Amino acid sequence: RQTSARFLHFLFVQLAMPRKNSKSSSALSVEAELTLVLTVIEAKNLAPKDSNGLSDPYCVIRLSTGKGTKKTHVIKKTLNPLWNETFVLSPLTDESVLKITCWDADLFSDDFEGQVTIDLSTYTKNGINEIRTYQLEGRGKRKEVIRGEITLNLFVAVKDSFNDIPEREKITPDMKRMSSLQGLAPPIPQFKLFGEPLGEVMKRERSAGSLIPIPKFIASVIERLSKEGVTTVGLFRTSGNHVVVSELKHQVDRGVEVSIKDIAMQDLASLLKKYLSELPEPLITYELYDILIVQDPSENDEEQLYKIKSHILQLPKENQALLKELLKLTKDIIRNFAHNKMNLSGMSICMSPLILWDRNRDSGVNLQAIERLKMLFQTLTLQYDFIFDFVGTDASSRNRSASAVNEGSKLFLTYDTNGDGVMDRPEFEVFYHEILFTLELGEPSPEDIDKTFKLLDVNKDGNITQKAFTKWWKATHGKCSLRRKVRNKLAGSRGW
């Protein structure tokens, strides 16, 4: 059937071609005018042009041998617009050039996003009927921020075959019937998940009867990773197969029921990372970026820890739910460090840029912000129970925090084995190894130990004071359940 379809398509195009030397008077000898049926499907990863870190993109379409221009609708507040609009362009000749320019709609002057120029001369001879993705390009030597890609469906046909197609509309039932005969791929339906606001996706899924607090497909990915992927070496650090990940994303956005049962764990992890990175706004929203990054989480006192919790609990419910699932998955992964070689530090490097980023993340690298973001992710992971499950900021909760100070002092005295009132590097290394294993956070790397030791060595004399240690312990490990676990596991060997 496929061979027959290709032959019919070839014959269809050949019959439509002008025959200059033909002297026959039959209808087939008349020079048929070709037309281009163009579907502007979507664009991805456009450059933000507005102050909110997004754009209002639309496309202008011009065929060099045609008259005038055509436009898509404006899609508000997105860097990944889905237009899915079809246009009929004619006449199509050997000299035709198609130019598509993407703009950001503004009140006074629109901003240039990029353009694509396509020489159609070969298509009038050989025909075309396929979906292609093109990289957006700039305008000559102008210094402009250009990025992203646009996906188009190009189809060459005889003009009379498409007289009834309404322009600026999605493909009609007539075109769908025609596509089954001539191979024209219908546009992507409105099932998009990637690049869509999380709130909009959840509103759509709830209206369809879903009771899951996060997108169903993402929930299935996280569930399989939690059950079968936590022992995979380098999970989230090692990239998956780009082709597989792109195809999975494409199928999900077309509304296809995708089975992930046989998908490799690295591919699923990469797919999850891709979903998070393409959200129009991060899980921890833009307005919290400066609030949470301005302070170093490792130096926060009790009040600052409560502030972090307060800000996280003010996020939209769907953001909270997805953040919780990601942190739970992180905890599952680092508990299996012996198998996957992924500790908390490694996971924070992979995951922290996916939950919070600056509006101007393309403007340059802020190393200080990156380090603080990693430490914030580590704090959220370690304080998961406190932030999401522990309710109340009354006197009793503050008493528990005060108890954390006492526990920190006891830990310090326990590991200050020579009793000189400070903890040197060898003593701290013993502590760090035992505590991380006790909390089931995996084997620490030498870099982790060195970084934390330098952070706590406030006097820069190669020693950690009891005050600095106790303050750090209260801020990062002060939850009572963690303290109880430490106390119970170390009671025998340390004589508590």
PAMAR-516199 format. One record per residue (C-alpha): residue number from 1; x, z, y. Coordinates in pm, whole numbers, plus 50000, padded with zeros to 5 digits. Example, Ala and Ser with C-alpha at 12.3 -4.5 7.8 and 13.67 -1.06 7.14 Angstrom:
% residues 2
<site num="1" px="51230" pz="50780" py="49550"/>
<site num="2" px="51367" pz="50714" py="49894"/>
***
This chain:
% residues 496
<site num="1" px="50000" pz="50000" py="50000"/>
<site num="2" px="50286" pz="50081" py="50238"/>
<site num="3" px="50451" pz="49745" py="50167"/>
<site num="4" px="50123" pz="49565" py="50229"/>
<site num="5" px="50070" pz="49755" py="50552"/>
<site num="6" px="50418" pz="49664" py="50676"/>
<site num="7" px="50358" pz="49298" py="50588"/>
<site num="8" px="50022" pz="49296" py="50769"/>
<site num="9" px="50181" pz="49461" py="51072"/>
<site num="10" px="50460" pz="49200" py="51071"/>
<site num="11" px="50206" pz="48919" py="51035"/>
<site num="12" px="49994" pz="49075" py="51309"/>
<site num="13" px="50285" pz="49075" py="51555"/>
<site num="14" px="50400" pz="48726" py="51456"/>
<site num="15" px="50055" pz="48582" py="51510"/>
<site num="16" px="50046" pz="48746" py="51850"/>
<site num="17" px="50375" pz="48587" py="51959"/>
<site num="18" px="50364" pz="48281" py="52188"/>
<site num="19" px="50443" pz="47953" py="52013"/>
<site num="20" px="50582" pz="47717" py="52275"/>
<site num="21" px="50627" pz="47416" py="52048"/>
<site num="22" px="50300" pz="47437" py="51860"/>
<site num="23" px="50063" pz="47143" py="51907"/>
<site num="24" px="49781" pz="47274" py="51692"/>
<site num="25" px="49445" pz="47323" py="51857"/>
<site num="26" px="49351" pz="47618" py="51637"/>
<site num="27" px="49285" pz="47962" py="51785"/>
<site num="28" px="49610" pz="48094" py="51641"/>
<site num="29" px="49811" pz="47841" py="51838"/>
<site num="30" px="49697" pz="47979" py="52171"/>
<site num="31" px="49964" pz="48195" py="52333"/>
<site num="32" px="49842" pz="48550" py="52281"/>
<site num="33" px="49918" pz="48802" py="52553"/>
<site num="34" px="50092" pz="49111" py="52421"/>
<site num="35" px="50018" pz="49460" py="52543"/>
<site num="36" px="50191" pz="49794" py="52503"/>
<site num="37" px="49984" pz="50091" py="52387"/>
<site num="38" px="50178" pz="50394" py="52510"/>
<site num="39" px="50096" pz="50755" py="52422"/>
<site num="40" px="50283" pz="51013" py="52629"/>
<site num="41" px="50282" pz="51298" py="52380"/>
<site num="42" px="50492" pz="51583" py="52519"/>
<site num="43" px="50810" pz="51696" py="52691"/>
<site num="44" px="51038" pz="51982" py="52593"/>
<site num="45" px="51280" pz="52214" py="52772"/>
<site num="46" px="51228" pz="52080" py="53122"/>
<site num="47" px="51427" pz="52231" py="53407"/>
<site num="48" px="51234" pz="52499" py="53601"/>
<site num="49" px="51159" pz="52382" py="53953"/>
<site num="50" px="50928" pz="52657" py="54083"/>
<site num="51" px="51003" pz="53013" py="54189"/>
<site num="52" px="50819" pz="53150" py="53884"/>
<site num="53" px="51078" pz="52993" py="53654"/>
<site num="54" px="50833" pz="52724" py="53539"/>
<site num="55" px="50711" pz="52381" py="53653"/>
<site num="56" px="50387" pz="52184" py="53691"/>
<site num="57" px="50496" pz="51861" py="53519"/>
<site num="58" px="50334" pz="51519" py="53513"/>
<site num="59" px="50458" pz="51167" py="53438"/>
<site num="60" px="50444" pz="50841" py="53632"/>
<site num="61" px="50446" pz="50527" py="53414"/>
<site num="62" px="50545" pz="50183" py="53535"/>
<site num="63" px="50577" pz="49855" py="53344"/>
<site num="64" px="50802" pz="49614" py="53537"/>
<site num="65" px="50588" pz="49311" py="53449"/>
<site num="66" px="50260" pz="49490" py="53518"/>
<site num="67" px="50081" pz="49594" py="53833"/>
<site num="68" px="50089" pz="49940" py="53987"/>
<site num="69" px="50163" pz="50269" py="53815"/>
<site num="70" px="49977" pz="50511" py="53594"/>
<site num="71" px="49992" pz="50890" py="53581"/>
<site num="72" px="49932" pz="51165" py="53332"/>
<site num="73" px="49751" pz="51482" py="53426"/>
<site num="74" px="49945" pz="51774" py="53573"/>
<site num="75" px="50007" pz="52055" py="53324"/>
<site num="76" px="50038" pz="52385" py="53509"/>
<site num="77" px="50310" pz="52648" py="53462"/>
<site num="78" px="50508" pz="52524" py="53164"/>
<site num="79" px="50843" pz="52377" py="53068"/>
<site num="80" px="50699" pz="52227" py="52748"/>
<site num="81" px="50394" pz="52024" py="52854"/>
<site num="82" px="50164" pz="51858" py="52601"/>
<site num="83" px="49988" pz="51560" py="52764"/>
<site num="84" px="49879" pz="51357" py="52464"/>
<site num="85" px="49747" pz="51076" py="52688"/>
<site num="86" px="49726" pz="50708" py="52599"/>
<site num="87" px="49772" pz="50410" py="52831"/>
<site num="88" px="49737" pz="50035" py="52779"/>
<site num="89" px="50006" pz="49839" py="52969"/>
<site num="90" px="50017" pz="49461" py="53008"/>
<site num="91" px="50136" pz="49193" py="53023"/>
<site num="92" px="50427" pz="49257" py="52789"/>
<site num="93" px="50700" pz="48990" py="52801"/>
<site num="94" px="51064" pz="48945" py="52707"/>
<site num="95" px="51156" pz="49076" py="53053"/>
<site num="96" px="50945" pz="49392" py="53044"/>
<site num="97" px="51108" pz="49726" py="53120"/>
<site num="98" px="50919" pz="50054" py="53084"/>
<site num="99" px="51007" pz="50337" py="53321"/>
<site num="100" px="50865" pz="50687" py="53283"/>
<site num="101" px="50948" pz="50944" py="53550"/>
<site num="102" px="50871" pz="51312" py="53508"/>
<site num="103" px="50789" pz="51516" py="53819"/>
<site num="104" px="50703" pz="51874" py="53909"/>
<site num="105" px="50388" pz="51876" py="54120"/>
<site num="106" px="50420" pz="52073" py="54446"/>
<site num="107" px="50201" pz="52112" py="54751"/>
<site num="108" px="50417" pz="51909" py="54989"/>
<site num="109" px="50699" pz="51735" py="54801"/>
<site num="110" px="50721" pz="51688" py="54424"/>
<site num="111" px="51047" pz="51768" py="54245"/>
<site num="112" px="51223" pz="51521" py="54018"/>
<site num="113" px="51250" pz="51637" py="53654"/>
<site num="114" px="51407" pz="51330" py="53495"/>
<site num="115" px="51335" pz="50976" py="53387"/>
<site num="116" px="51353" pz="50739" py="53092"/>
<site num="117" px="51405" pz="50361" py="53114"/>
<site num="118" px="51325" pz="50152" py="52803"/>
<site num="119" px="51407" pz="49783" py="52761"/>
<site num="120" px="51111" pz="49632" py="52574"/>
<site num="121" px="51255" pz="49283" py="52518"/>
<site num="122" px="51339" pz="49342" py="52152"/>
<site num="123" px="50995" pz="49486" py="52084"/>
<site num="124" px="50818" pz="49166" py="52188"/>
<site num="125" px="51009" pz="48986" py="51914"/>
<site num="126" px="51015" pz="49245" py="51638"/>
<site num="127" px="50726" pz="49471" py="51729"/>
<site num="128" px="50727" pz="49850" py="51731"/>
<site num="129" px="50496" pz="50118" py="51605"/>
<site num="130" px="50658" pz="50459" py="51599"/>
<site num="131" px="50707" pz="50793" py="51770"/>
<site num="132" px="51040" pz="50835" py="51948"/>
<site num="133" px="51202" pz="51112" py="52150"/>
<site num="134" px="51415" pz="51026" py="52454"/>
<site num="135" px="51651" pz="51244" py="52657"/>
<site num="136" px="51559" pz="51262" py="53024"/>
<site num="137" px="51818" pz="51115" py="53261"/>
<site num="138" px="51902" pz="51156" py="53629"/>
<site num="139" px="51888" pz="50916" py="53922"/>
<site num="140" px="52229" pz="50761" py="53966"/>
<site num="141" px="52486" pz="50983" py="54138"/>
<site num="142" px="52242" pz="51239" py="54273"/>
<site num="143" px="52331" pz="51598" py="54188"/>
<site num="144" px="52017" pz="51725" py="54020"/>
<site num="145" px="51948" pz="51968" py="53737"/>
<site num="146" px="51821" pz="51741" py="53461"/>
<site num="147" px="51746" pz="51850" py="53109"/>
<site num="148" px="51485" pz="51814" py="52840"/>
<site num="149" px="51332" pz="51535" py="52637"/>
<site num="150" px="51009" pz="51340" py="52621"/>
<site num="151" px="50827" pz="51216" py="52310"/>
<site num="152" px="50638" pz="50886" py="52318"/>
<site num="153" px="50435" pz="50673" py="52079"/>
<site num="154" px="50506" pz="50300" py="52141"/>
<site num="155" px="50290" pz="50030" py="51983"/>
<site num="156" px="50292" pz="49656" py="52056"/>
<site num="157" px="49958" pz="49479" py="52002"/>
<site num="158" px="49755" pz="49177" py="52104"/>
<site num="159" px="49577" pz="49260" py="52427"/>
<site num="160" px="49226" pz="49171" py="52306"/>
<site num="161" px="49261" pz="49416" py="52017"/>
<site num="162" px="49253" pz="49708" py="52260"/>
<site num="163" px="49003" pz="49605" py="52525"/>
<site num="164" px="48782" pz="49904" py="52455"/>
<site num="165" px="49047" pz="50175" py="52484"/>
<site num="166" px="48978" pz="50399" py="52786"/>
<site num="167" px="49297" pz="50474" py="52975"/>
<site num="168" px="49407" pz="50831" py="53058"/>
<site num="169" px="49212" pz="50953" py="52756"/>
<site num="170" px="49318" pz="51088" py="52422"/>
<site num="171" px="49281" pz="50854" py="52128"/>
<site num="172" px="48917" pz="50779" py="52058"/>
<site num="173" px="48746" pz="50757" py="51715"/>
<site num="174" px="48770" pz="50377" py="51743"/>
<site num="175" px="49146" pz="50399" py="51788"/>
<site num="176" px="49173" pz="50643" py="51497"/>
<site num="177" px="48991" pz="50393" py="51279"/>
<site num="178" px="49219" pz="50118" py="51407"/>
<site num="179" px="49524" pz="50334" py="51342"/>
<site num="180" px="49431" pz="50360" py="50976"/>
<site num="181" px="49442" pz="49980" py="50957"/>
<site num="182" px="49740" pz="49910" py="51179"/>
<site num="183" px="49953" pz="50224" py="51140"/>
<site num="184" px="49912" pz="50364" py="51492"/>
<site num="185" px="49993" pz="50734" py="51475"/>
<site num="186" px="49726" pz="50941" py="51651"/>
<site num="187" px="49850" pz="51189" py="51910"/>
<site num="188" px="49935" pz="51546" py="51823"/>
<site num="189" px="49619" pz="51761" py="51816"/>
<site num="190" px="49583" pz="52074" py="52026"/>
<site num="191" px="49722" pz="52323" py="51773"/>
<site num="192" px="50049" pz="52391" py="51952"/>
<site num="193" px="50229" pz="52716" py="51883"/>
<site num="194" px="50581" pz="52656" py="52012"/>
<site num="195" px="50623" pz="52668" py="52388"/>
<site num="196" px="50272" pz="52804" py="52442"/>
<site num="197" px="50200" pz="53137" py="52618"/>
<site num="198" px="50160" pz="53411" py="52358"/>
<site num="199" px="49838" pz="53534" py="52517"/>
<site num="200" px="49679" pz="53189" py="52501"/>
<site num="201" px="49774" pz="53145" py="52136"/>
<site num="202" px="49628" pz="53483" py="52045"/>
<site num="203" px="49309" pz="53413" py="52239"/>
<site num="204" px="49268" pz="53091" py="52041"/>
<site num="205" px="49338" pz="53259" py="51707"/>
<site num="206" px="49107" pz="53553" py="51778"/>
<site num="207" px="48827" pz="53313" py="51866"/>
<site num="208" px="48885" pz="53153" py="51525"/>
<site num="209" px="48835" pz="53491" py="51357"/>
<site num="210" px="49194" pz="53611" py="51310"/>
<site num="211" px="49244" pz="53988" py="51303"/>
<site num="212" px="49625" pz="53971" py="51299"/>
<site num="213" px="49775" pz="54098" py="51629"/>
<site num="214" px="50046" pz="53827" py="51638"/>
<site num="215" px="50032" pz="53451" py="51563"/>
<site num="216" px="49947" pz="53404" py="51196"/>
<site num="217" px="50227" pz="53163" py="51121"/>
<site num="218" px="50489" pz="53384" py="51288"/>
<site num="219" px="50351" pz="53683" py="51097"/>
<site num="220" px="50397" pz="53495" py="50769"/>
<site num="221" px="50757" pz="53408" py="50862"/>
<site num="222" px="50844" pz="53769" py="50950"/>
<site num="223" px="50674" pz="53896" py="50634"/>
<site num="224" px="50874" pz="53666" py="50408"/>
<site num="225" px="51199" pz="53747" py="50586"/>
<site num="226" px="51126" pz="54120" py="50547"/>
<site num="227" px="51045" pz="54090" py="50178"/>
<site num="228" px="51296" pz="53831" py="50059"/>
<site num="229" px="51547" pz="53762" py="50334"/>
<site num="230" px="51699" pz="54096" py="50433"/>
<site num="231" px="51983" pz="54059" py="50181"/>
<site num="232" px="52077" pz="53708" py="50300"/>
<site num="233" px="52434" pz="53705" py="50432"/>
<site num="234" px="52451" pz="53638" py="50805"/>
<site num="235" px="52075" pz="53624" py="50854"/>
<site num="236" px="52002" pz="53524" py="51218"/>
<site num="237" px="52376" pz="53482" py="51282"/>
<site num="238" px="52413" pz="53166" py="51071"/>
<site num="239" px="52211" pz="52867" py="51190"/>
<site num="240" px="51965" pz="52694" py="50962"/>
<site num="241" px="51929" pz="52322" py="50897"/>
<site num="242" px="51838" pz="52162" py="51230"/>
<site num="243" px="51644" pz="51878" py="51069"/>
<site num="244" px="51438" pz="52115" py="50854"/>
<site num="245" px="51367" pz="52349" py="51145"/>
<site num="246" px="51261" pz="52063" py="51374"/>
<site num="247" px="51031" pz="51917" py="51109"/>
<site num="248" px="50872" pz="52257" py="51041"/>
<site num="249" px="50810" pz="52305" py="51412"/>
<site num="250" px="50665" pz="51955" py="51440"/>
<site num="251" px="50425" pz="52013" py="51151"/>
<site num="252" px="50311" pz="52352" py="51281"/>
<site num="253" px="50239" pz="52205" py="51624"/>
<site num="254" px="50035" pz="51927" py="51462"/>
<site num="255" px="49813" pz="52186" py="51296"/>
<site num="256" px="49942" pz="52113" py="50947"/>
<site num="257" px="49911" pz="52394" py="50693"/>
<site num="258" px="50279" pz="52463" py="50628"/>
<site num="259" px="50392" pz="52642" py="50313"/>
<site num="260" px="50709" pz="52844" py="50370"/>
<site num="261" px="50739" pz="52966" py="50012"/>
<site num="262" px="51034" pz="52740" py="49932"/>
<site num="263" px="51198" pz="52732" py="50277"/>
<site num="264" px="51551" pz="52874" py="50295"/>
<site num="265" px="51585" pz="53209" py="50471"/>
<site num="266" px="51832" pz="53079" py="50728"/>
<site num="267" px="51588" pz="52801" py="50818"/>
<site num="268" px="51305" pz="53051" py="50863"/>
<site num="269" px="51524" pz="53276" py="51078"/>
<site num="270" px="51623" pz="52979" py="51295"/>
<site num="271" px="51258" pz="52877" py="51324"/>
<site num="272" px="51168" pz="53227" py="51443"/>
<site num="273" px="51452" pz="53222" py="51696"/>
<site num="274" px="51335" pz="52882" py="51819"/>
<site num="275" px="50981" pz="53011" py="51866"/>
<site num="276" px="51098" pz="53312" py="52067"/>
<site num="277" px="51338" pz="53110" py="52283"/>
<site num="278" px="51068" pz="52855" py="52373"/>
<site num="279" px="50812" pz="53109" py="52493"/>
<site num="280" px="50726" pz="53034" py="52858"/>
<site num="281" px="50794" pz="53400" py="52934"/>
<site num="282" px="50996" pz="53644" py="52721"/>
<site num="283" px="50832" pz="53918" py="52516"/>
<site num="284" px="50964" pz="54177" py="52761"/>
<site num="285" px="50830" pz="54007" py="53070"/>
<site num="286" px="51023" pz="53887" py="53374"/>
<site num="287" px="50904" pz="54172" py="53594"/>
<site num="288" px="51076" pz="54424" py="53366"/>
<site num="289" px="51411" pz="54245" py="53363"/>
<site num="290" px="51560" pz="54415" py="53669"/>
<site num="291" px="51396" pz="54747" py="53583"/>
<site num="292" px="51538" pz="54767" py="53231"/>
<site num="293" px="51872" pz="54594" py="53284"/>
<site num="294" px="51975" pz="54768" py="53605"/>
<site num="295" px="52056" pz="55087" py="53411"/>
<site num="296" px="52288" pz="55113" py="53113"/>
<site num="297" px="52066" pz="55247" py="52829"/>
<site num="298" px="52354" pz="55443" py="52674"/>
<site num="299" px="52384" pz="55650" py="52992"/>
<site num="300" px="52013" pz="55723" py="53032"/>
<site num="301" px="51895" pz="56079" py="53042"/>
<site num="302" px="51566" pz="56204" py="52903"/>
<site num="303" px="51363" pz="56079" py="53199"/>
<site num="304" px="51511" pz="55731" py="53173"/>
<site num="305" px="51423" pz="55713" py="52805"/>
<site num="306" px="51063" pz="55799" py="52887"/>
<site num="307" px="51066" pz="55530" py="53156"/>
<site num="308" px="51176" pz="55271" py="52900"/>
<site num="309" px="50894" pz="55377" py="52673"/>
<site num="310" px="50645" pz="55367" py="52960"/>
<site num="311" px="50746" pz="55013" py="53059"/>
<site num="312" px="50734" pz="54883" py="52702"/>
<site num="313" px="50386" pz="55028" py="52650"/>
<site num="314" px="50265" pz="54850" py="52965"/>
<site num="315" px="50336" pz="54511" py="52810"/>
<site num="316" px="50040" pz="54301" py="52692"/>
<site num="317" px="49918" pz="54413" py="52351"/>
<site num="318" px="50028" pz="54093" py="52178"/>
<site num="319" px="50378" pz="54128" py="52329"/>
<site num="320" px="50400" pz="54485" py="52205"/>
<site num="321" px="50282" pz="54386" py="51859"/>
<site num="322" px="50536" pz="54105" py="51819"/>
<site num="323" px="50817" pz="54319" py="51961"/>
<site num="324" px="50733" pz="54592" py="51709"/>
<site num="325" px="50747" pz="54346" py="51420"/>
<site num="326" px="51082" pz="54211" py="51535"/>
<site num="327" px="51230" pz="54560" py="51566"/>
<site num="328" px="51095" pz="54657" py="51223"/>
<site num="329" px="51254" pz="54345" py="51079"/>
<site num="330" px="51580" pz="54437" py="51252"/>
<site num="331" px="51573" pz="54784" py="51097"/>
<site num="332" px="51511" pz="54631" py="50753"/>
<site num="333" px="51805" pz="54396" py="50797"/>
<site num="334" px="52061" pz="54652" py="50913"/>
<site num="335" px="51962" pz="54887" py="50630"/>
<site num="336" px="52087" pz="54614" py="50397"/>
<site num="337" px="52422" pz="54574" py="50569"/>
<site num="338" px="52606" pz="54605" py="50238"/>
<site num="339" px="52445" pz="54276" py="50131"/>
<site num="340" px="52391" pz="54077" py="50451"/>
<site num="341" px="52687" pz="54201" py="50663"/>
<site num="342" px="52457" pz="54232" py="50966"/>
<site num="343" px="52482" pz="54564" py="51150"/>
<site num="344" px="52298" pz="54676" py="51461"/>
<site num="345" px="52562" pz="54533" py="51692"/>
<site num="346" px="52543" pz="54194" py="51522"/>
<site num="347" px="52165" pz="54188" py="51534"/>
<site num="348" px="52164" pz="54281" py="51902"/>
<site num="349" px="52391" pz="53984" py="51976"/>
<site num="350" px="52150" pz="53750" py="51795"/>
<site num="351" px="51816" pz="53895" py="51902"/>
<site num="352" px="51852" pz="54051" py="52247"/>
<site num="353" px="51861" pz="53714" py="52434"/>
<site num="354" px="51536" pz="53619" py="52259"/>
<site num="355" px="51324" pz="53910" py="52383"/>
<site num="356" px="51433" pz="53933" py="52747"/>
<site num="357" px="51602" pz="53694" py="52987"/>
<site num="358" px="51633" pz="53636" py="53359"/>
<site num="359" px="51413" pz="53380" py="53533"/>
<site num="360" px="51729" pz="53193" py="53628"/>
<site num="361" px="51894" pz="53204" py="53287"/>
<site num="362" px="52034" pz="52854" py="53341"/>
<site num="363" px="52215" pz="52948" py="53661"/>
<site num="364" px="52515" pz="53106" py="53487"/>
<site num="365" px="52634" pz="53379" py="53253"/>
<site num="366" px="52617" pz="53742" py="53366"/>
<site num="367" px="52841" pz="53926" py="53122"/>
<site num="368" px="52737" pz="54268" py="53247"/>
<site num="369" px="52369" pz="54186" py="53200"/>
<site num="370" px="52440" pz="54053" py="52850"/>
<site num="371" px="52608" pz="54379" py="52749"/>
<site num="372" px="52327" pz="54589" py="52893"/>
<site num="373" px="52068" pz="54372" py="52723"/>
<site num="374" px="52242" pz="54425" py="52389"/>
<site num="375" px="52248" pz="54800" py="52444"/>
<site num="376" px="51880" pz="54796" py="52541"/>
<site num="377" px="51797" pz="54620" py="52214"/>
<site num="378" px="51999" pz="54877" py="52020"/>
<site num="379" px="51819" pz="55160" py="52198"/>
<site num="380" px="51478" pz="55005" py="52123"/>
<site num="381" px="51575" pz="54976" py="51756"/>
<site num="382" px="51709" pz="55330" py="51726"/>
<site num="383" px="51420" pz="55476" py="51925"/>
<site num="384" px="51151" pz="55266" py="51755"/>
<site num="385" px="50951" pz="55566" py="51632"/>
<site num="386" px="50970" pz="55739" py="51968"/>
<site num="387" px="50865" pz="55434" py="52171"/>
<site num="388" px="50581" pz="55306" py="51956"/>
<site num="389" px="50455" pz="55591" py="51740"/>
<site num="390" px="50523" pz="55916" py="51924"/>
<site num="391" px="50250" pz="55993" py="52178"/>
<site num="392" px="50276" pz="56238" py="52463"/>
<site num="393" px="50514" pz="56339" py="52739"/>
<site num="394" px="50406" pz="56700" py="52764"/>
<site num="395" px="50612" pz="57019" py="52745"/>
<site num="396" px="50628" pz="57014" py="52365"/>
<site num="397" px="50783" pz="56668" py="52367"/>
<site num="398" px="51037" pz="56781" py="52625"/>
<site num="399" px="51122" pz="57079" py="52406"/>
<site num="400" px="51199" pz="56837" py="52125"/>
<site num="401" px="51430" pz="56648" py="52357"/>
<site num="402" px="51601" pz="56974" py="52448"/>
<site num="403" px="51643" pz="57035" py="52078"/>
<site num="404" px="51825" pz="56701" py="52063"/>
<site num="405" px="52081" pz="56842" py="52306"/>
<site num="406" px="52144" pz="57138" py="52074"/>
<site num="407" px="52169" pz="56902" py="51778"/>
<site num="408" px="52421" pz="56691" py="51969"/>
<site num="409" px="52631" pz="56997" py="52046"/>
<site num="410" px="52623" pz="57099" py="51682"/>
<site num="411" px="52732" pz="56751" py="51577"/>
<site num="412" px="53016" pz="56757" py="51826"/>
<site num="413" px="53145" pz="57094" py="51704"/>
<site num="414" px="53114" pz="56976" py="51343"/>
<site num="415" px="53328" pz="56667" py="51392"/>
<site num="416" px="53576" pz="56826" py="51634"/>
<site num="417" px="53770" pz="56925" py="51325"/>
<site num="418" px="54076" pz="57069" py="51501"/>
<site num="419" px="53863" pz="57273" py="51742"/>
<site num="420" px="54042" pz="57159" py="52059"/>
<site num="421" px="53715" pz="57102" py="52249"/>
<site num="422" px="53737" pz="56722" py="52254"/>
<site num="423" px="53677" pz="56447" py="51999"/>
<site num="424" px="53968" pz="56207" py="51958"/>
<site num="425" px="53951" pz="55856" py="51812"/>
<site num="426" px="54007" pz="55949" py="51441"/>
<site num="427" px="53746" pz="56227" py="51461"/>
<site num="428" px="53497" pz="55998" py="51631"/>
<site num="429" px="53555" pz="55726" py="51372"/>
<site num="430" px="53470" pz="55966" py="51088"/>
<site num="431" px="53156" pz="56073" py="51275"/>
<site num="432" px="53051" pz="55716" py="51347"/>
<site num="433" px="53083" pz="55604" py="50986"/>
<site num="434" px="52893" pz="55900" py="50844"/>
<site num="435" px="52613" pz="55898" py="51100"/>
<site num="436" px="52543" pz="55525" py="51074"/>
<site num="437" px="52524" pz="55547" py="50697"/>
<site num="438" px="52300" pz="55853" py="50730"/>
<site num="439" px="52064" pz="55665" py="50960"/>
<site num="440" px="52083" pz="55364" py="50726"/>
<site num="441" px="52214" pz="55140" py="51003"/>
<site num="442" px="52492" pz="54982" py="50801"/>
<site num="443" px="52870" pz="54981" py="50812"/>
<site num="444" px="53007" pz="54982" py="51170"/>
<site num="445" px="53271" pz="54729" py="51263"/>
<site num="446" px="53598" pz="54832" py="51433"/>
<site num="447" px="53470" pz="54657" py="51745"/>
<site num="448" px="53154" pz="54872" py="51744"/>
<site num="449" px="53356" pz="55191" py="51715"/>
<site num="450" px="53603" pz="55086" py="51981"/>
<site num="451" px="53331" pz="54983" py="52226"/>
<site num="452" px="53135" pz="55307" py="52183"/>
<site num="453" px="53447" pz="55522" py="52204"/>
<site num="454" px="53553" pz="55357" py="52530"/>
<site num="455" px="53202" pz="55409" py="52666"/>
<site num="456" px="53210" pz="55782" py="52592"/>
<site num="457" px="53571" pz="55833" py="52701"/>
<site num="458" px="53460" pz="55893" py="53059"/>
<site num="459" px="53795" pz="56043" py="53166"/>
<site num="460" px="53990" pz="55755" py="53009"/>
<site num="461" px="54230" pz="55999" py="52842"/>
<site num="462" px="54162" pz="55901" py="52481"/>
<site num="463" px="53917" pz="56188" py="52418"/>
<site num="464" px="53541" pz="56245" py="52433"/>
<site num="465" px="53413" pz="56560" py="52599"/>
<site num="466" px="53126" pz="56761" py="52456"/>
<site num="467" px="52914" pz="56692" py="52766"/>
<site num="468" px="52954" pz="56314" py="52739"/>
<site num="469" px="52887" pz="56317" py="52365"/>
<site num="470" px="52577" pz="56537" py="52392"/>
<site num="471" px="52428" pz="56326" py="52671"/>
<site num="472" px="52483" pz="56006" py="52470"/>
<site num="473" px="52337" pz="56158" py="52152"/>
<site num="474" px="52023" pz="56277" py="52333"/>
<site num="475" px="51964" pz="55937" py="52493"/>
<site num="476" px="52018" pz="55721" py="52185"/>
<site num="477" px="51943" pz="55937" py="51879"/>
<site num="478" px="51722" pz="56215" py="52010"/>
<site num="479" px="51413" pz="56153" py="51795"/>
<site num="480" px="51340" pz="56461" py="51585"/>
<site num="481" px="51294" pz="56265" py="51260"/>
<site num="482" px="51642" pz="56117" py="51298"/>
<site num="483" px="51792" pz="56459" py="51370"/>
<site num="484" px="51620" pz="56601" py="51063"/>
<site num="485" px="51759" pz="56321" py="50848"/>
<site num="486" px="52110" pz="56386" py="50982"/>
<site num="487" px="52078" pz="56759" py="50925"/>
<site num="488" px="51949" pz="56724" py="50570"/>
<site num="489" px="52201" pz="56467" py="50455"/>
<site num="490" px="52506" pz="56632" py="50606"/>
<site num="491" px="52411" pz="56992" py="50531"/>
<site num="492" px="52600" pz="57005" py="50203"/>
<site num="493" px="52924" pz="56834" py="50298"/>
<site num="494" px="52951" pz="56973" py="50650"/>
<site num="495" px="52829" pz="57326" py="50587"/>
<site num="496" px="52534" pz="57326" py="50826"/>
***
